[in-house]
């Protein structure tokens, strides 16, 4: 059974940091590109960052320089380190494997 389980969300003040994790199981994790997307209240899905099977990363301009994606193929996890958070980062964050498998999401709220 394929599962992607996100964790690490929460409430943080502007300028703070959070680290999201996504634990994968039920498929061959190391061959899939992994992606983080987010959905802010009342808005559509927004691509945030991706990392391919070889470790090459890409970021949306809105998060470049603040967020870092990484993966641990031995542990079947992908992480998103989020620094210098701003209120516009408030959203539900989802991880997915090449759009085929999705997690349930984790809420990130940036507010004073």
Backbone torsions as a table, in degrees:
resi	resn	phi	psi	omega
1	UNK	NA	125.2	-179.8
2	UNK	-74.9	132.4	175.4
3	UNK	-140.5	139.2	168.3
4	UNK	-128.4	122.0	-175.5
5	UNK	-124.6	112.8	178.1
6	UNK	-86.2	151.5	175.1
7	UNK	-153.1	167.4	174.7
8	UNK	103.3	-3.8	178.4
9	UNK	-71.4	173.5	178.7
10	UNK	162.4	-167.4	179.0
11	UNK	-101.0	129.8	-179.0
12	UNK	-141.5	149.7	178.0
13	UNK	-78.3	154.3	175.0
14	UNK	-53.3	137.8	-176.0
15	UNK	90.4	-9.8	-178.5
16	UNK	-83.6	-175.5	-176.6
17	UNK	-132.4	152.1	171.3
18	UNK	-143.1	154.2	174.7
19	UNK	-124.0	116.1	176.8
20	UNK	-93.0	144.2	175.6
21	UNK	-128.2	152.0	178.1
22	UNK	-135.0	116.0	-179.6
23	UNK	-98.4	126.5	-175.8
24	UNK	-109.7	147.4	174.8
25	UNK	-155.3	157.8	174.2
26	UNK	88.8	2.0	175.5
27	UNK	-151.4	169.2	-176.0
28	UNK	-80.0	87.0	-171.0
29	UNK	-55.5	-43.1	-167.7
30	UNK	-69.6	-13.6	-179.7
31	UNK	-95.6	-6.6	-176.5
32	UNK	-98.7	138.4	164.7
33	UNK	-70.1	141.7	-179.1
34	UNK	-117.9	142.5	-173.4
35	UNK	-133.6	144.2	168.6
36	UNK	-108.2	131.8	172.2
37	UNK	-127.9	163.3	179.6
38	UNK	-139.5	158.0	176.5
39	UNK	-134.8	111.3	177.5
40	UNK	-79.1	159.0	-179.1
41	UNK	-54.5	125.7	176.9
42	UNK	75.6	8.0	-177.8
43	UNK	-123.3	170.5	179.4
44	UNK	-83.6	-179.3	178.6
45	UNK	-69.4	138.4	178.3
46	UNK	-124.2	125.5	175.5
47	UNK	-67.1	136.0	-178.3
48	UNK	-110.7	-53.2	-174.2
49	UNK	-164.7	152.8	177.1
50	UNK	-137.9	154.2	173.2
51	UNK	-138.4	128.3	-177.2
52	UNK	-88.3	-178.8	-175.0
53	UNK	-63.8	-23.7	179.2
54	UNK	-91.1	-0.2	177.6
55	UNK	92.5	6.1	177.2
56	UNK	-76.2	134.3	-173.6
57	UNK	-115.2	154.0	174.1
58	UNK	-141.4	149.8	-176.8
59	UNK	-136.4	147.5	169.3
60	UNK	-67.9	148.5	-179.3
61	UNK	-57.6	-32.2	-176.0
62	UNK	-67.6	-19.0	-177.2
63	UNK	-119.8	-5.7	-176.2
64	UNK	-59.4	132.8	-179.5
65	UNK	89.0	-12.8	180.0
66	UNK	-114.1	-33.6	-177.1
67	UNK	-109.0	148.5	175.9
68	UNK	-134.1	123.8	177.2
69	UNK	-98.3	145.0	177.5
70	UNK	-150.5	163.6	178.2
71	UNK	-139.8	150.9	175.9
72	UNK	-126.2	99.4	-176.0
73	UNK	-68.7	-23.7	177.8
74	UNK	-70.7	-29.7	-178.8
75	UNK	-105.8	0.3	-178.4
76	UNK	54.9	47.3	179.3
77	UNK	-131.1	149.9	171.2
78	UNK	-127.1	139.6	-175.3
79	UNK	-125.8	158.5	175.5
80	UNK	-134.8	107.7	175.8
81	UNK	-86.0	121.1	-176.1
82	UNK	-116.9	115.6	179.8
83	UNK	-115.5	165.5	177.7
84	UNK	48.9	48.5	-175.9
85	UNK	-66.5	145.2	178.8
86	UNK	-125.5	160.9	-178.7
87	UNK	-55.2	-33.1	179.4
88	UNK	-66.6	-9.9	175.6
89	UNK	-82.5	-7.1	178.5
90	UNK	-60.9	122.5	-176.3
91	UNK	-177.7	169.4	165.4
92	UNK	-89.1	127.8	-177.9
93	UNK	-104.1	130.8	-179.2
94	UNK	-120.8	142.4	167.9
95	UNK	-103.9	150.5	175.2
96	UNK	-147.3	156.7	178.2
97	UNK	-105.5	98.6	178.0
98	UNK	51.2	32.0	177.3
99	UNK	75.2	-2.0	-177.3
100	UNK	-87.7	-41.9	-177.8
101	UNK	-121.3	137.2	-175.2
102	UNK	-130.2	148.1	170.7
103	UNK	-86.6	-178.5	-176.7
104	UNK	-88.6	-12.5	177.5
105	UNK	95.7	154.8	175.3
106	UNK	-136.7	135.7	-174.7
107	UNK	-82.3	131.1	172.1
108	UNK	-119.0	124.7	178.4
109	UNK	-124.7	123.4	179.2
110	UNK	-111.8	110.9	-175.1
111	UNK	-158.0	146.8	175.3
112	UNK	-82.0	NA	NA
